[in-house]
Amino acid sequence: MFSKGSLVIYKNQPAVIAECGEKFTITFVTGAKMQLTSQNVRAKDILLLHKGTVSDIKAVVTFAQTLQEQAQDYRQPMQEAYELYGEDDSAVAIGELAELIFGDFEAQKAWAYYSFLKNSFLFEEKSTETDVLFCCRTKEQVEILEKKSNEKDQEETLRKACVERIKAKQPFTSDDAKYLQEVEALALGKTAKSRVLKEAGLAETDEVAHKVLLDSQFWPYYKNPFPSRWGVSMQSANQQLSHPPAEERLTIEHTAFAIDNAWSADPDDAVAFDGEYLWVHIADPASTVLPDSAIDISARNRGATLYIPEGAARMLAEESLADYALGLEEWSNALSFRIKLDENGTIADTNVFKTKLKVKRLTYEEASDLCDSSDLAPLFRIARANEERRKKTGAVSITLPEVHINVERSEANAEPKISFTTIKSTKASEMVREMMLLAGEGAARFAFKNNIPFPYVSQDAPDLPKELPEGLAGQYKLRRSMHSRSVGVTPSMHSGLGIGMYSQVTSPLRRYSDLVAHQQLRGFIDGKPLLDKDTVLERISAGDAASGATVKAERKSNLHWTLCFLYQNPQWQGTGVIVELKEKAAVVLIPELAMETQIALNGKMQLNQEITLKVSKIDIPKQLVNFLAV
């Protein structure tokens, strides 16, 4: 049946028999360059298409491509053949069908005719192991296939039109939406590919996708993709914590003060002095969030609460705040650190209690005004002493501009109103900072003393410059000299804070490592088994990795909204302070935006010099803005 030169079908492609024997050597082409390939096959692996001799397999493939381009010329003969054989359910040999439609069935053309028939709506292949056969499809089958083909053609037409609009930077139409959703997925970091961008000759990157969505007006300029791009949810955790369990708690007689920014909605610390002890009371979600519970794992995967100008996406459910935040109800539950200080302000002893207390909320401004009151004056005194103590052990204090960015949206599709509030250091904010540091130091000492596997925070000594400029330039240089903090299960010096042993325990509602610390402390108090050091390290490392993404999303989001503010206010001018001089550029801090930029160096510039800046160019997708000195 097979002979040298015969045309056969091998794995849905044409091949020519080069040699006959126990096995057959066949030749076929591969790839776009049609490279010749040879292979030995068995008889059952190939199907005879034509008994004639084929001299050039490349010509066979080329003619098939040409015939497909001439498909329109054969519509009428195809229809006539279909009507002729349509009433007969039996299969027809390819040669007979080809003679009727194309007028011949030559060996060189057989593969082209076979491919043409196989790809038609009218005929269906019914080949056997020895014969290539076709039969007519039913009219219903033909209608279904034609409908699918028309839909595919329409889809391709719409896609090409969308691609052309993308290339021309034209506004999108309703037909473009489903293709731009693919681009949107890339811009949000949900995929790494976009066929539409590729067909438009554009790079398949999140920045390019972002720009296309803005150019097409599919996204408004203020759309913030960065939390999604960093894999951070913009929705708060939805699994509500159980109500606090009924358990024995120490009732605190004094009133404690939760002091924070006016916009804070989740107070998780309060402070008081009872005449003998300093008390730092911390929210107690660990009373119900047990290690490896579903809520614990969810919090670990988030790492921290996300704070962006649009709002907060909380590590623990928003609905649980009333039960666990301090000062939202008449009585609050807390995990409380009772700290005894010696005459030098050094921690002499720390104990930890499960407590119940009354909390009064104050803003930093209100507390600052009450700094000489009988309730708060001792706290300010302790804070001043602690700051002096830390400075003596090398603490580094850095003061750089900070702002709170507020985004107000009155309607879902309304352009947001963006405003900046300078965060000013107050007496009360400095006092609360020192209270939190004392709590962290006291907790670390308590855990170490009692052999509790615990998350400790440390920092290597900074590489302090020999000469430090004054003003913002000095503070900027000082920040650049600091090393990153480290988190582990072995206590070590936190040089930046000037504390020999330190842990973060004051934000268990919004920081996962703090929650782990509370779980360990509560386990110790209750006499329950504790997580071992390896497990604690594993948990806090996972939480730190997740919170690292949260920090990046926050920084990117803050910069995004800063650029949007400048986009809304193209005539903006503001003051910048030169903090570093490079060979050809000056690094400038803009205090009212808490933003760093670079401008071309002018020979007359000097450190801490104030200059007036204006915006020259904004690129929101690339998160770039150029300023010029006025």
C-alpha positions as CSV (number, residue, x, y, z in Angstrom):
1,M,0.0,0.0,0.0
2,F,2.8,2.4,0.9
3,S,5.6,3.1,-1.6
4,K,8.5,5.5,-1.8
5,G,7.4,9.0,-2.5
6,S,3.8,8.4,-1.3
7,L,2.1,11.3,0.5
8,V,0.9,10.3,4.0
9,I,-0.6,12.0,7.1
10,Y,1.5,11.8,10.2
11,K,0.2,13.5,13.4
12,N,-2.0,15.8,11.5
13,Q,0.7,17.0,9.1
14,P,1.8,15.9,5.6
15,A,4.8,13.7,5.2
16,V,6.5,11.8,2.3
17,I,7.8,8.3,2.5
18,A,11.5,8.4,1.9
19,E,12.3,4.7,2.5
20,C,10.2,1.6,2.9
21,G,11.1,-1.4,5.1
22,E,10.1,-3.0,8.4
23,K,9.6,0.7,9.4
24,F,9.1,3.6,7.2
25,T,11.4,6.7,7.0
26,I,9.3,9.8,6.4
27,T,10.2,13.4,5.7
28,F,8.2,16.4,6.8
29,V,8.7,20.1,7.5
30,T,8.8,21.8,10.9
31,G,8.7,25.4,12.1
32,A,8.1,28.7,10.2
33,K,11.3,28.2,8.2
34,M,10.0,24.8,7.1
35,Q,13.1,22.8,8.1
36,L,13.2,19.2,6.7
37,T,13.0,16.5,9.4
38,S,13.2,12.7,9.1
39,Q,11.8,10.1,11.4
40,N,11.2,6.3,11.4
41,V,7.6,5.3,12.0
42,R,5.4,2.2,12.0
43,A,2.7,1.6,9.4
44,K,0.0,2.2,12.0
45,D,1.4,5.7,12.7
46,I,0.7,7.0,9.2
47,L,-2.4,7.2,6.9
48,L,-2.0,7.1,3.1
49,L,-3.3,10.3,1.5
50,H,-2.2,9.7,-2.1
51,K,-0.5,6.8,-3.9
52,G,1.2,9.1,-6.3
53,T,4.7,10.3,-6.0
54,V,5.5,13.6,-4.2
55,S,8.9,15.2,-5.1
56,D,8.9,18.3,-2.8
57,I,7.2,18.2,0.6
58,K,7.8,22.0,1.0
59,A,5.8,22.6,-2.2
60,V,2.9,20.5,-0.7
61,V,2.7,22.7,2.3
62,T,3.1,26.0,0.4
63,F,0.2,25.0,-2.0
64,A,-2.0,24.3,1.0
65,Q,-1.4,27.8,2.3
66,T,-2.2,29.3,-1.1
67,L,-5.4,27.4,-1.5
68,Q,-6.7,28.6,1.9
69,E,-6.2,32.2,0.7
70,Q,-8.4,31.3,-2.4
71,A,-11.2,29.8,-0.3
72,Q,-13.8,32.3,-1.6
73,D,-13.3,30.9,-5.1
74,Y,-14.5,27.4,-4.1
75,R,-17.6,28.3,-2.0
76,Q,-20.0,27.5,-4.9
77,P,-18.4,24.1,-5.9
78,M,-18.3,23.2,-2.2
79,Q,-22.0,24.0,-1.8
80,E,-22.9,22.0,-4.9
81,A,-21.0,19.0,-3.6
82,Y,-22.6,19.3,-0.2
83,E,-26.1,19.3,-1.8
84,L,-25.2,16.4,-4.1
85,Y,-24.0,14.1,-1.2
86,G,-26.1,15.6,1.5
87,E,-28.9,13.1,1.3
88,D,-26.5,10.2,1.5
89,D,-25.1,9.4,5.0
90,S,-22.3,7.3,3.6
91,A,-18.7,8.5,3.6
92,V,-17.0,9.6,0.4
93,A,-13.4,9.1,-0.6
94,I,-11.3,12.2,-0.6
95,G,-10.3,11.7,-4.3
96,E,-13.9,11.5,-5.5
97,L,-14.8,14.7,-3.5
98,A,-11.7,16.6,-4.6
99,E,-12.4,15.8,-8.3
100,L,-15.9,17.2,-8.0
101,I,-14.9,20.4,-6.1
102,F,-11.4,21.2,-7.4
103,G,-11.4,19.3,-10.8
104,D,-8.4,17.1,-10.0
105,F,-6.7,15.1,-7.2
106,E,-3.0,15.3,-7.9
107,A,-0.5,14.1,-5.3
108,Q,1.2,17.5,-4.9
109,K,-2.2,19.0,-4.2
110,A,-3.8,16.3,-2.1
111,W,-2.8,17.7,1.3
112,A,-4.2,21.1,0.3
113,Y,-7.5,19.6,-0.6
114,Y,-7.5,17.5,2.5
115,S,-6.9,20.5,4.7
116,F,-9.5,22.6,2.9
117,L,-12.2,19.9,3.4
118,K,-11.2,19.3,7.0
119,N,-11.5,23.0,7.9
120,S,-14.8,23.4,6.1
121,F,-18.2,23.6,7.9
122,L,-19.9,21.4,5.3
123,F,-17.8,18.2,5.6
124,E,-16.6,16.1,8.4
125,E,-13.7,13.7,8.3
126,K,-14.6,10.0,8.8
127,S,-11.3,8.4,7.9
128,T,-10.5,4.8,8.7
129,E,-7.1,3.2,9.4
130,T,-6.7,2.7,5.6
131,D,-8.8,5.3,3.8
132,V,-9.3,9.1,4.0
133,L,-13.1,9.7,3.9
134,F,-15.5,12.6,4.4
135,C,-19.2,12.8,4.9
136,C,-21.7,15.8,4.9
137,R,-22.6,17.4,8.2
138,T,-26.2,17.9,9.1
139,K,-27.7,21.4,8.4
140,E,-27.9,22.0,12.2
141,Q,-24.2,21.2,12.6
142,V,-23.3,23.5,9.7
143,E,-25.4,26.4,11.3
144,I,-23.7,26.0,14.6
145,L,-20.2,26.0,13.1
146,E,-21.0,29.0,10.9
147,K,-22.3,30.9,13.9
148,K,-19.2,30.1,15.9
149,S,-17.0,31.2,13.0
150,N,-18.9,34.4,12.6
151,E,-18.6,35.1,16.3
152,K,-14.8,34.4,16.1
153,D,-14.4,36.7,13.1
154,Q,-16.4,39.4,14.9
155,E,-14.3,38.9,18.0
156,E,-11.1,39.3,15.9
157,T,-12.5,42.5,14.2
158,L,-13.4,44.0,17.6
159,R,-10.0,43.1,19.1
160,K,-8.1,44.6,16.1
161,A,-10.2,47.8,16.4
162,C,-9.4,48.0,20.1
163,V,-5.7,47.6,19.4
164,E,-5.8,50.4,16.8
165,R,-7.5,52.7,19.3
166,I,-4.8,51.8,21.9
167,K,-2.1,52.6,19.4
168,A,-3.8,55.9,18.6
169,K,-4.4,56.7,22.3
170,Q,-8.1,57.2,21.6
171,P,-10.9,56.8,24.2
172,F,-12.3,53.3,24.6
173,T,-15.7,52.2,23.3
174,S,-18.1,49.8,24.9
175,D,-16.8,47.1,22.6
176,D,-13.3,47.5,24.0
177,A,-14.2,46.9,27.6
178,K,-13.5,43.1,27.7
179,Y,-10.1,43.6,26.1
180,L,-9.2,46.4,28.4
181,Q,-10.1,44.3,31.4
182,E,-7.2,42.1,30.3
183,V,-5.0,45.1,30.3
184,E,-6.4,46.1,33.7
185,A,-5.5,42.7,35.2
186,L,-1.9,43.4,34.2
187,A,-2.0,46.9,35.6
188,L,-3.3,45.5,38.9
189,G,-0.6,42.8,39.1
190,K,-3.0,39.9,38.6
191,T,-1.4,38.6,35.4
192,A,2.0,39.0,33.6
193,K,0.6,38.9,30.1
194,S,-1.6,40.9,27.8
195,R,-2.4,39.9,24.2
196,V,-3.8,43.3,23.4
197,L,-0.7,45.1,24.5
198,K,1.5,42.6,22.6
199,E,-0.5,43.1,19.4
200,A,-0.3,46.9,19.9
201,G,3.5,46.5,20.0
202,L,3.7,47.7,23.6
203,A,5.7,46.2,26.5
204,E,3.7,43.9,28.7
205,T,4.4,45.8,32.0
206,D,2.2,47.2,34.7
207,E,3.4,50.7,34.0
208,V,2.5,50.5,30.3
209,A,-0.8,48.9,31.1
210,H,-1.6,51.7,33.6
211,K,-0.7,54.3,30.9
212,V,-2.9,52.6,28.3
213,L,-5.9,52.6,30.7
214,L,-5.4,56.3,31.4
215,D,-5.0,57.2,27.7
216,S,-8.1,55.2,26.8
217,Q,-10.0,56.8,29.7
218,F,-10.9,53.3,30.9
219,W,-9.4,54.4,34.3
220,P,-9.6,57.9,35.8
221,Y,-6.2,59.5,36.5
222,Y,-6.7,58.9,40.3
223,K,-7.3,55.1,40.1
224,N,-4.8,53.6,42.7
225,P,-3.5,50.2,41.6
226,F,-0.7,49.9,44.0
227,P,-2.2,47.9,46.9
228,S,-3.4,45.3,44.4
229,R,-0.1,45.3,42.6
230,W,1.6,44.5,45.8
231,G,-0.9,41.8,46.6
232,V,-2.5,43.7,49.5
233,S,-6.2,43.7,50.0
234,M,-8.0,47.1,50.2
235,Q,-10.8,45.5,52.2
236,S,-10.6,44.9,55.9
237,A,-10.6,41.3,57.3
238,N,-14.2,40.1,57.4
239,Q,-14.1,37.3,59.9
240,Q,-15.3,38.9,63.1
241,L,-13.6,38.1,66.4
242,S,-15.7,36.4,69.1
243,H,-16.7,38.7,72.0
244,P,-14.1,38.7,74.7
245,P,-14.3,35.6,76.9
246,A,-15.5,35.8,80.5
247,E,-12.2,35.4,82.4
248,E,-10.7,36.7,85.6
249,R,-9.3,40.2,85.1
250,L,-7.7,42.7,87.4
251,T,-9.9,45.8,87.7
252,I,-7.9,48.9,87.4
253,E,-9.0,51.8,89.6
254,H,-7.4,54.6,87.8
255,T,-8.5,56.2,84.5
256,A,-6.1,55.6,81.6
257,F,-5.7,57.9,78.6
258,A,-5.8,56.8,75.0
259,I,-4.0,59.7,73.2
260,D,-3.7,59.8,69.4
261,N,-4.3,61.8,66.2
262,A,-7.7,63.3,65.8
263,W,-8.4,60.9,62.8
264,S,-7.5,57.7,64.6
265,A,-10.3,55.2,64.7
266,D,-8.6,52.2,66.3
267,P,-7.1,53.2,69.7
268,D,-5.1,50.3,71.0
269,D,-3.0,51.8,73.8
270,A,-3.6,53.9,76.9
271,V,-1.3,55.2,79.6
272,A,-1.6,56.2,83.3
273,F,0.6,56.7,86.4
274,D,-0.9,55.6,89.7
275,G,1.7,57.3,91.9
276,E,4.0,54.2,92.1
277,Y,3.8,52.4,88.8
278,L,3.6,53.4,85.1
279,W,0.8,51.5,83.4
280,V,0.7,51.0,79.6
281,H,-2.6,49.3,78.7
282,I,-2.8,47.6,75.3
283,A,-5.8,46.2,73.4
284,D,-6.2,42.5,74.0
285,P,-7.4,40.7,70.8
286,A,-5.1,37.7,71.7
287,S,-7.8,36.8,74.2
288,T,-9.8,35.3,71.3
289,V,-7.3,35.1,68.4
290,L,-5.5,31.9,69.2
291,P,-2.4,30.7,67.5
292,D,-3.1,29.0,64.1
293,S,-6.8,29.8,64.3
294,A,-8.4,31.0,61.0
295,I,-8.3,34.6,62.2
296,D,-4.6,34.3,63.2
297,I,-3.6,32.9,59.8
298,S,-5.6,35.6,58.1
299,A,-3.8,38.3,60.2
300,R,-0.4,36.6,59.5
301,N,-1.1,36.7,55.7
302,R,-1.8,40.5,56.0
303,G,1.0,41.3,58.4
304,A,-0.4,44.6,59.3
305,T,-3.3,47.0,58.8
306,L,-3.0,48.9,55.5
307,Y,-3.3,52.7,55.9
308,I,-3.7,54.6,52.7
309,P,-5.3,57.9,52.0
310,E,-8.5,56.2,50.8
311,G,-8.9,54.6,54.2
312,A,-7.8,51.6,56.3
313,A,-7.9,47.9,55.4
314,R,-7.7,46.4,58.8
315,M,-5.7,43.3,59.8
316,L,-8.6,42.3,62.1
317,A,-12.3,42.8,61.3
318,E,-13.6,46.4,61.6
319,E,-16.7,45.1,63.4
320,S,-14.4,43.9,66.3
321,L,-13.1,47.3,67.1
322,A,-15.9,48.1,69.6
323,D,-15.0,45.0,71.6
324,Y,-11.2,45.3,71.5
325,A,-10.1,48.9,70.9
326,L,-9.6,51.0,74.0
327,G,-12.0,53.7,75.0
328,L,-14.8,53.0,72.6
329,E,-17.0,51.5,75.4
330,E,-17.4,52.3,79.1
331,W,-15.1,49.5,80.1
332,S,-12.2,48.1,78.1
333,N,-10.3,44.9,78.3
334,A,-6.5,45.2,78.1
335,L,-3.2,43.4,78.4
336,S,-1.5,45.8,80.8
337,F,2.2,46.4,81.5
338,R,2.9,47.6,85.0
339,I,6.4,49.1,85.1
340,K,8.4,50.1,88.1
341,L,11.0,52.8,87.4
342,D,14.0,53.5,89.7
343,E,15.3,56.9,90.6
344,N,17.3,57.1,87.3
345,G,14.2,56.3,85.2
346,T,15.5,52.8,84.4
347,I,13.1,49.9,84.4
348,A,13.4,48.1,87.7
349,D,10.6,45.6,87.2
350,T,7.8,44.8,84.8
351,N,4.7,42.7,85.3
352,V,1.9,41.8,82.9
353,F,-1.8,41.5,83.8
354,K,-5.1,40.8,82.1
355,T,-7.1,43.9,83.1
356,K,-10.4,45.7,82.9
357,L,-10.4,49.5,83.0
358,K,-11.9,52.8,82.0
359,V,-10.3,54.7,79.2
360,K,-10.6,58.4,78.3
361,R,-9.7,59.4,74.7
362,L,-7.7,62.5,74.0
363,T,-6.2,64.0,70.9
364,Y,-2.5,65.0,71.0
365,E,-3.5,68.6,71.1
366,E,-5.9,68.1,74.0
367,A,-3.3,66.1,76.0
368,S,-0.6,68.7,75.3
369,D,-2.9,71.4,76.8
370,L,-3.3,69.2,79.9
371,C,0.4,68.5,80.3
372,D,0.5,70.2,83.7
373,S,-2.6,68.4,85.0
374,S,-2.4,66.1,88.0
375,D,-3.3,63.1,85.8
376,L,-0.8,63.7,82.9
377,A,2.1,65.7,84.4
378,P,3.8,62.6,85.8
379,L,3.6,60.9,82.4
380,F,5.3,63.9,80.8
381,R,8.0,63.9,83.5
382,I,8.6,60.1,83.0
383,A,8.8,60.7,79.2
384,R,11.4,63.4,79.5
385,A,13.5,61.3,81.8
386,N,13.3,58.3,79.5
387,E,14.3,60.3,76.5
388,E,17.3,61.6,78.3
389,R,18.2,58.1,79.4
390,R,18.0,56.8,75.8
391,K,20.1,59.7,74.5
392,K,22.9,58.8,76.9
393,T,23.0,55.3,75.5
394,G,23.2,56.5,71.9
395,A,19.6,57.0,70.8
396,V,19.3,58.8,67.5
397,S,16.4,61.2,67.1
398,I,15.4,62.1,63.5
399,T,12.8,64.8,62.7
400,L,11.7,65.0,59.1
401,P,8.5,66.4,57.6
402,E,5.4,64.2,57.8
403,V,1.9,64.8,56.4
404,H,-1.5,63.1,56.5
405,I,-3.0,62.8,53.1
406,N,-6.8,62.9,53.1
407,V,-8.9,61.8,50.1
408,E,-12.6,62.7,50.1
409,R,-15.1,61.2,47.6
410,S,-18.6,62.6,47.7
411,E,-19.9,60.2,45.0
412,A,-18.6,57.0,43.5
413,N,-17.5,58.5,40.2
414,A,-16.7,62.0,41.5
415,E,-13.2,63.5,41.3
416,P,-11.7,63.2,44.8
417,K,-10.7,66.2,46.9
418,I,-7.1,65.7,48.0
419,S,-5.7,67.7,50.9
420,F,-2.6,67.6,53.1
421,T,-2.3,68.1,56.8
422,T,1.1,68.6,58.3
423,I,1.7,66.3,61.2
424,K,3.3,68.4,63.9
425,S,5.2,67.0,66.8
426,T,3.5,67.8,70.0
427,K,4.4,67.4,73.7
428,A,1.8,64.7,73.9
429,S,3.0,62.7,70.8
430,E,6.5,62.7,72.1
431,M,5.3,61.6,75.5
432,V,3.2,58.7,74.1
433,R,6.2,57.7,72.0
434,E,8.3,57.3,75.2
435,M,5.5,55.4,76.9
436,M,5.3,52.9,74.0
437,L,9.1,52.5,74.1
438,L,9.0,51.8,77.8
439,A,6.3,49.2,77.2
440,G,8.3,47.5,74.5
441,E,11.4,47.5,76.7
442,G,9.5,46.2,79.7
443,A,7.8,43.5,77.7
444,A,11.2,42.3,76.3
445,R,12.7,42.2,79.8
446,F,9.7,40.3,81.2
447,A,9.9,37.7,78.4
448,F,13.6,37.3,78.7
449,K,13.4,37.0,82.5
450,N,10.7,34.3,82.2
451,N,12.3,32.4,79.3
452,I,9.3,33.1,77.0
453,P,10.1,32.6,73.3
454,F,9.5,36.1,72.1
455,P,9.9,38.4,69.1
456,Y,12.7,40.9,69.8
457,V,13.5,43.9,67.6
458,S,17.1,45.2,67.2
459,Q,19.1,47.6,65.1
460,D,22.8,47.8,64.5
461,A,24.6,51.0,65.4
462,P,24.3,53.6,62.7
463,D,27.3,54.8,60.6
464,L,27.1,58.3,61.9
465,P,28.9,61.0,59.8
466,K,31.8,62.8,61.4
467,E,30.3,66.1,60.4
468,L,26.5,66.6,60.5
469,P,24.9,69.6,58.8
470,E,22.4,71.6,60.7
471,G,18.7,71.7,59.9
472,L,16.8,69.4,57.5
473,A,20.0,68.6,55.7
474,G,21.5,67.1,58.8
475,Q,18.3,65.1,59.6
476,Y,18.3,63.8,56.0
477,K,21.9,62.7,56.3
478,L,21.2,61.1,59.7
479,R,18.3,59.0,58.3
480,R,20.5,57.7,55.5
481,S,23.1,56.6,58.0
482,M,20.6,54.3,59.8
483,H,20.5,50.5,59.3
484,S,17.3,48.4,58.9
485,R,15.8,46.9,62.0
486,S,16.0,43.1,62.6
487,V,13.4,40.9,64.2
488,G,14.4,37.7,65.8
489,V,14.0,35.5,69.0
490,T,17.3,36.6,70.6
491,P,17.4,40.0,72.3
492,S,20.0,42.4,71.1
493,M,20.7,46.2,71.3
494,H,18.4,48.5,69.4
495,S,21.0,51.2,68.8
496,G,18.6,53.6,67.1
497,L,16.4,53.8,70.1
498,G,19.2,53.4,72.7
499,I,17.5,50.4,74.3
500,G,19.4,47.3,75.2
501,M,16.4,44.9,74.8
502,Y,13.3,45.8,72.9
503,S,10.1,44.3,71.5
504,Q,7.0,45.8,69.8
505,V,3.9,45.0,71.8
506,T,1.7,48.1,71.6
507,S,-0.3,47.5,68.4
508,P,-1.8,44.0,68.3
509,L,-4.9,45.3,66.4
510,R,-2.7,46.4,63.5
511,R,0.6,44.6,63.6
512,Y,0.9,40.8,63.5
513,S,4.2,40.5,65.3
514,D,2.7,42.4,68.2
515,L,-0.2,39.9,68.2
516,V,2.2,37.0,68.4
517,A,3.9,38.7,71.4
518,H,0.6,39.0,73.1
519,Q,-0.3,35.4,72.5
520,Q,3.0,34.3,74.1
521,L,2.5,36.6,77.1
522,R,-1.1,35.4,77.7
523,G,0.0,31.8,77.3
524,F,2.6,32.4,80.0
525,I,0.1,34.1,82.3
526,D,-2.4,31.3,81.9
527,G,0.1,28.6,82.3
528,K,-0.5,27.2,78.8
529,P,2.0,25.7,76.4
530,L,3.9,28.3,74.4
531,L,5.1,28.4,70.9
532,D,8.8,27.4,70.7
533,K,11.5,29.8,69.4
534,D,11.5,28.3,65.9
535,T,7.7,28.6,65.5
536,V,7.7,32.2,66.8
537,L,10.5,33.0,64.3
538,E,8.6,31.4,61.5
539,R,5.4,33.3,62.4
540,I,7.0,36.7,62.8
541,S,9.0,36.2,59.6
542,A,5.8,35.4,57.6
543,G,4.1,38.4,59.2
544,D,7.0,40.7,58.4
545,A,7.1,39.6,54.8
546,A,3.4,40.4,54.4
547,S,3.8,43.7,56.3
548,G,6.7,44.6,54.0
549,A,4.3,44.4,51.0
550,T,1.9,46.6,53.0
551,V,4.5,49.2,53.7
552,K,5.4,49.3,50.0
553,A,1.7,49.6,49.0
554,E,1.3,52.5,51.5
555,R,4.4,54.4,50.2
556,K,3.3,53.9,46.6
557,S,-0.2,54.9,47.4
558,N,0.9,58.1,49.2
559,L,3.1,59.1,46.3
560,H,0.2,58.3,43.9
561,W,-2.1,60.7,45.7
562,T,0.6,63.3,45.9
563,L,0.9,63.2,42.1
564,C,-2.8,63.3,41.7
565,F,-2.9,66.4,43.9
566,L,-0.3,68.1,41.7
567,Y,-2.2,67.0,38.6
568,Q,-5.3,68.7,40.0
569,N,-3.3,71.8,40.8
570,P,-0.9,72.4,37.8
571,Q,-0.2,75.9,39.0
572,W,1.1,74.7,42.4
573,Q,4.2,76.3,43.8
574,G,5.9,75.4,47.1
575,T,9.0,75.7,49.1
576,G,11.7,73.1,48.9
577,V,14.8,72.7,51.1
578,I,18.1,71.5,49.7
579,V,19.3,68.6,51.8
580,E,22.1,67.1,49.7
581,L,24.3,68.4,46.9
582,K,25.5,65.9,44.3
583,E,27.8,66.4,41.3
584,K,25.0,67.6,39.0
585,A,21.9,67.6,41.1
586,A,20.5,68.8,44.4
587,V,18.2,66.6,46.5
588,V,15.3,68.7,47.8
589,L,12.7,68.0,50.5
590,I,9.3,69.6,50.1
591,P,8.0,69.8,53.7
592,E,4.3,70.6,52.8
593,L,4.1,67.4,50.7
594,A,6.7,65.3,52.7
595,M,8.2,64.6,49.4
596,E,11.8,64.2,48.1
597,T,12.9,65.2,44.6
598,Q,16.0,66.2,42.6
599,I,16.6,69.3,40.5
600,A,19.5,70.3,38.3
601,L,22.3,71.7,40.3
602,N,22.9,75.5,40.3
603,G,26.4,76.5,41.4
604,K,25.0,79.0,43.9
605,M,23.0,76.4,45.9
606,Q,23.9,75.4,49.4
607,L,22.5,73.0,52.1
608,N,19.3,74.1,53.9
609,Q,18.7,76.7,51.2
610,E,15.0,77.3,50.6
611,I,13.9,77.5,47.0
612,T,10.5,77.9,45.3
613,L,9.5,75.0,43.1
614,K,6.9,74.5,40.4
615,V,5.8,71.4,38.6
616,S,7.1,70.8,35.0
617,K,5.9,67.3,34.2
618,I,3.9,64.5,35.9
619,D,3.8,60.9,34.9
620,I,1.3,59.1,37.2
621,P,1.9,55.5,35.9
622,K,5.7,55.8,36.3
623,Q,5.2,57.7,39.6
624,L,7.5,60.5,38.4
625,V,7.2,64.3,38.8
626,N,9.8,66.8,37.7
627,F,10.1,70.2,39.5
628,L,11.8,73.3,38.4
629,A,13.2,76.1,40.5
630,V,11.1,79.3,40.0
